[in-house]
Amino acid sequence: MQLTHDAWVVVADGAKYLVLRNHGDEKFIDLRVVRKQEIDNPPTHEQATDRPGRMHDDGYGNSAFQETDWHVLEEQRFARDLAENLQKWAANGRFQKLVMMADPRTLGSLRAAYSGHVKDKLVAEIDKDFTNAPIEQIEKALGAF
């Protein structure tokens, strides 16, 4: 991938993101951290306090309501917050080109929340989780695309 100077690369999953800026050029990618954020998102069984509710089912017994997956809801909220930040940064001209690298579920949540400003500056999406990878590995992966 030809990543221009000052292009941003956002590496995200449901609980962490890194905003990286290319200080190099198209031939030599040199990513440096601009911003990072991480949340504590324990599994649902640690967040829930009770079993799902039940309701009477037309004389044939009781049915359980579907249990809420608090962990997934928090991941979706985190992705929406990241998309809102990207919208603000794009509107303020902080970046001109953007590459998103995220696991498929997070990438889907982000796509649903992209605004016009972000869509205009988005040059690539890579559906793989690199949040725990060293920056050198991210640079190598970008060079391979």
Secondary structure, DSSP 8 states (H G I E B T S, - for coil): ----TT-EEEEE-SSEEEEEEE-S-SSS--EEEEEEEE-----HHHH--S---EEE-TTS-EEE-----HHHHHHHHHHHHHHHHHHHHHHTTS-S-EEEEE-HHHHHHHHHH--HHHHHHEEEEE-S--TTS-HHHHHHHHHH-
